[in-house]
């Protein structure tokens, strides 16, 4: 166990960050699943906009690497565009 005051504070702040980051990742995955679950073009595009916006915010806060974000955005963009082509 930590004995120095600074080490104790680091443990507390790391735990707060961990919980916050975990919640953000969970919300991100939920938004992405929401896009994939929709088959209606208009609803999927609305969910897509929301997901992309959240992905960009997550990258800006340093919770997600920019290449990971690009990969996720690319995948959901392909899905939404495929819906457009089918209809």
C-alpha positions as CSV (number, residue, x, y, z in Angstrom):
1,X,0.0,0.0,0.0
2,X,1.1,3.5,-0.7
3,X,2.7,5.5,2.2
4,X,3.4,8.9,0.6
5,X,0.7,11.4,0.4
6,X,1.3,12.0,-3.3
7,X,1.0,8.2,-4.0
8,X,-2.3,8.1,-2.1
9,X,-3.7,11.0,-4.1
10,X,-2.5,9.3,-7.3
11,X,-4.4,6.2,-6.4
12,X,-7.6,8.2,-5.8
13,X,-7.3,10.3,-9.0
14,X,-6.5,7.2,-11.1
15,X,-9.6,5.4,-9.8
16,X,-11.8,8.4,-10.7
17,X,-10.2,8.5,-14.2
18,X,-10.6,4.8,-14.7
19,X,-14.3,4.9,-13.8
20,X,-14.9,7.9,-16.1
21,X,-13.1,6.3,-19.0
22,X,-14.9,3.0,-18.5
23,X,-18.3,4.9,-18.6
24,X,-17.2,6.7,-21.8
25,X,-16.1,3.4,-23.5
26,X,-19.4,1.8,-22.5
27,X,-21.4,4.6,-23.9
28,X,-19.4,4.5,-27.1
29,X,-20.0,0.8,-27.6
30,X,-23.7,1.3,-26.9
31,X,-24.0,4.0,-29.6
32,X,-22.1,1.9,-32.1
33,X,-24.4,-1.1,-31.4
34,X,-27.4,1.2,-31.8
35,X,-26.2,2.1,-35.4
36,X,-25.8,-1.6,-36.3
37,X,-29.1,-2.6,-34.9
38,X,-31.1,-0.2,-37.1
39,X,-32.1,-1.1,-40.7
40,X,-34.1,2.1,-41.4
41,X,-31.9,4.5,-43.4
42,X,-33.1,7.7,-41.7
43,X,-32.9,6.3,-38.2
44,X,-29.5,4.8,-38.8
45,X,-28.1,8.1,-40.2
46,X,-29.3,9.9,-37.0
47,X,-27.7,7.3,-34.8
48,X,-24.6,7.5,-37.0
49,X,-24.3,11.2,-36.5
50,X,-24.6,10.8,-32.7
51,X,-22.0,8.0,-32.6
52,X,-19.5,9.9,-34.8
53,X,-19.9,13.0,-32.7
54,X,-19.3,11.0,-29.5
55,X,-16.2,9.3,-31.0
56,X,-14.7,12.6,-31.9
57,X,-15.3,14.0,-28.4
58,X,-13.8,10.9,-26.9
59,X,-10.6,11.3,-29.0
60,X,-10.4,15.0,-28.0
61,X,-10.4,14.0,-24.4
62,X,-7.7,11.4,-24.9
63,X,-9.8,8.4,-24.1
64,X,-9.5,6.8,-27.5
65,X,-6.6,6.8,-30.0
66,X,-7.3,8.6,-33.2
67,X,-6.6,5.6,-35.4
68,X,-9.0,3.5,-33.3
69,X,-11.6,6.2,-33.7
70,X,-11.0,6.4,-37.5
71,X,-11.4,2.6,-37.8
72,X,-14.7,2.6,-35.8
73,X,-16.0,5.6,-37.8
74,X,-15.1,3.9,-41.1
75,X,-16.9,0.7,-40.1
76,X,-20.1,2.4,-39.2
77,X,-19.9,4.6,-42.3
78,X,-19.6,1.6,-44.5
79,X,-22.7,0.0,-42.8
80,X,-24.8,3.2,-43.2
81,X,-23.8,3.6,-46.8
82,X,-24.6,0.0,-47.5
83,X,-28.1,0.7,-46.2
84,X,-28.4,3.7,-48.6
85,X,-27.4,1.5,-51.5
86,X,-29.9,-1.2,-50.7
87,X,-32.9,1.1,-50.6
